[in-house]
């Protein structure tokens, strides 16, 4: 197996188990639905993420998956932090999106909180944003809880984008001027 992608968010990955884990994730070109990546996800006894919503100031560290399943109370907390900050509307986020973020974080080797620019968006909010910007999709996956706009402190934005692209697990948008990337659980594409 040739190593096509080295995690550029760290100077070097010294721990052999971490290196093997990342090589497994990246070397296969797998998507979230493939058995190899599913096996990688399920090897971890727990899956945890941390968030900082830049609009509300809220923070959350959540173990959203443990003992072989998603934890409903933890998912409710995640949904609350990732709600539409303009309307206050809470919507269930796609657990596969959380898994994508988990694997993305494992890939980068950065364990800090994801900074949230936009999680869920209500249809009304999405329409308002569309009138102000040509970059907002009419049928945005944000309205289905399947998309999130993020940055990860400690990881250069272009490297975060490259790590997300390497997963081939959905859409990846790169917004360098606004300092965030978009990831979603839709079809694999990039912009």
N, C-alpha and C positions, 0 to 999 in steps of 0.2 A: 504494500500500500504506500503510495507516495503522499507526502504531506503537502497539500496544496495551500493550506491556510494556517498560518501561525497566529495565535492570539496576540495581537499587537497591543493589547491594553496592559500587558505586563512586560517587564524587561525580559523575563525568562520564566518558564514553568519548570521548577526543579523537581516537584513531586511526581514520581513515576505513575502513580495511580491516576492523578489528575490528567497527566499527559495522555495516558491510554484512554481515559474517558473522553477527552476532547477529540483525540484522533478517531475514536469510534464514531462520535457524533458527526465530525466533519468529513472524514474519509469516505464514508458511505454515500454521501450525497442524499441521505435519507430525508423523508418528510415526516411530519408528526404521525401520519397514519401507518407508517411502515413498522413491521415487527421489530427491527433493529433499534429504532429510536424509542419505540414503546418499551422495549426491554430496558433501555438505558434509563428511561423515566422511572420504571417500576423497580429498578435496583435500589433507588434511594428510599429509605424507610419513611422519609417525610419530604415534602416539598414546601418550602417557605419563600416568601417574597416580602420586600419592604417597599413602601410607596411614600412619596411626599407630593401631595397635590399642591402645585404652585399657585393655584387660584384661591384655595381655601386655607392653606397653611396646615391642613391636617396631615398627620403621619400615621402609618400603620405598618406593623410587622405582623405577618400572618402566616401560620402554618396551615395552608388551605387543603392539604392532602396528607393523610396519614392512615396507617393500618389498612391499606388497600383501597381507600376511597376518599372522595371529596368530603370535606367537613362543612355542612350547611351553615352553621353559625359563623364560621370563618368566611365563607363565601359572601354572606350577608354583609360582613364588615368591609370586605373588598368592594362590593357593589356600592356601599355607602361612600367610600372614599373616591371611587371612580364615577360617581354620579355626574349628571349634567350640572355643573356649578352655576350656570345661568338661571336655570329653572328650579333646581333642587330635586328634579325627578330622578329616582333611583330605578335602575333596570338591571336585570341579571346579566352579568358579563359571562361570556363563553368560557367555561373552564379550560378549553383547549388554548385559548389566548393566554391564560395564566401559565399553562404548561409551556407554551412557546416562550414566554418571558423567563420562566425558570431555566429552560435549556439555553436561552440566549445569555443569561447571567452565568451559567456554568461555562459556556463557551468563552466568554470574555475573561472569566476569572475575577471579576469585580463583584464584591458582595454587598455594596452599599444599596441605598434606596433608589429605585427608579423615580425620577422626577416626572410628574404627570402634567402634560400640557393639555391633553384632552382624552377623556375616556369615553363614557357614554354621552351621546348627544340626542336630545329629543328631536322629533321631526320638525318642530317649530324652531328650535335653535339652529338646526342644520339649514333650514330655509333662510333664516336671518343671515347666517354666515355666507350662504350662497349669493345673497344680494350684495354683499360687501367684497366678495373675493371670487375669482374665477377658479380657484384651486379647490373648491369644496364640491364633492361629488353629490349629484342629486339623490342617488341611492346609496349614500355612504354607509359602510359597514359599522361606523360608530353608532348608528341608529339601531343596530341589532346587537350591540354589545360584543362585536367581533373585531373591533379595531381600537388602537390606542396610539397616542402620540407621546413620545418619551425622549428623555436623555438619561444618561447614566454617568454621574460625576465620577471622574477618574478614568473614563474611557473616551478617547477622542471620537467625535461624532462620526467621522468617516469610517473608523474601525468598528464602531457599533453597527453602522449600516452594513459593512462587509460581513460581519459575523451573522447578522440577520439574513443576509442574502445567501450565505453559505448553508443555512438550514433548509432552504427551499421548502418552507412551511406555510407560505402565504404571501401576501403583498408586502412590499417594502418601499416606502417613499422616503426620499432624502431631501430635507429642507435646511440646507446649510445656512442660509441667511437668517432663518428663524431659529436655528440651533436646536433642531429636533429631528427624529425619524418617526415615521409611521410604520407600524406593523399590524397585520391583520391575519385572520384565519381563512380568508377567501382563497381564490385561486392564486397560484404562484405567478407573480408579475412584479415589475419594478418601474419606478419613475423618479 
